[in-house]
Amino acid sequence: MKVKSLVATLALLATLGAAQAEEKLGVTVYPGAKHDAATSNAVKEMAGGEAACFTTADPIAKVAAFYKAQGLKAIGEAGKESAMFRKGGVDVTIQSPWMDMRTGTMMKTTLVSIVKPAR
């Protein structure tokens, strides 16, 4: 019973992370992506504005296609390891692999960073 409760709580927190990011930043979070609070905080400190980071097992091409279909402006060409989009003053960066800034470990998942830098 405790495990089910914990799983339900974690799922709710992940949903809240996505909903808050969408409300604050005005960009739809990639479906099924999991909120990464620690990376979000690290990116927020570096950018000096608002940031929300999410991870997914899906490849960059699939994630990039989603944001292109959402009408975000592509910044440069999407590559094998990264893609970037912009909507107004908000940047969406997609990376795989990516480095966990706390541990220095290279992660094999895809990182989606939604950032509104301080201006």
N, C-alpha and C positions, 0 to 999 in steps of 0.2 A: 504494500500500500504506500509506503514512504517513497519508493522508487517511482511509482506512477505520479505521485504528487510532485516530486522533484522534476520529472520530465515535463509535466504540465506547466510548472512554474517557469522552467527554462524556455519552453515554447512561447509562453506569454511574453517573457522579457525580450525574446528575439523579435516578436511581432511588434512590441512597443518601440524597439530600436528602429525598425523600418518605418513605422508610422511617424515617429518623431522626426526622422531624417526627411521623409517626404514632405511633412508639414513645414519644417524649418527651412529646407533647402530647395523645395519645389521640383525635385527630380525623383522619378519613380525608382524605387530600389529593385534591382534584378530579382525576379521571382525565385523564391527558395533560398536566397543568399542568407547567410547567418551573420548577425551583427558581431563585430569584434571590438568590444569596448576598449581594450587596452591599446590597440592600434589606432582606434578613433581618437583617443586622448593624446597619443603621441603625435599624430598628424595635426590635430587641432593646435597643440602647443607650437609646432613648427610653422604652421600657416598663419597663426595669430588670428584666426577667424573661427568659422564653424566647420566641423568635419564629421563625417560618419563613414566608417569602413566596414565592408562586408566581405565574406569569403564564400566561394562556391566551387564545386568540383567540375563545373562546366568549363570547356575550353574558351579561350579569348575570343575566337571567331564567333561563337554562339552568343556570348555576352555582348560583343560589339554589334552584332546584328540586331539585338534587342534594343540597344540605345539608338541605333540608326533609325529603326522603325518608330521609335518614340519621337523622332524629329529633332534630336540633338545634332548640333553642328560638329562634324568630324574635324579634329585638329590634326592635320597631317594624315599619313596613311597608317592604317592598322597593320601591325606586324605580328610575327609569331609570338613575341613576348610582351607586347604592349599595344594599347590603343588609348586615344584621348578624345573626349567630346566636351562640348561647352553648351550651356543653356543660360543665357543672360550672363550673370557674374559668377556662375557655378561651374566648376570643372569636374568632370568625371574621368578618372584615370583607371585603366584596367591593366593589371600586370600578372604575369605568371612565367617563371617563378618570381617570388618576391621575398625580401628579407624581413624577418621578424626583428624589429628594431630593439626589442628588449633583450633578445638572446643571440642575435646575429645568425640565427638558423635560416637557411634557405628553405622556403615553404613551396610545396608543389601545387597547392591549390591556386585558384585565381582570386586575386584581391581587387575589389571594386572600391575605390576611394572617391567619395563625393565631398568636394571641398568648396567653401565660399571663403576665399582669403579676405583678411581685413584690408580695407582700402583706405 
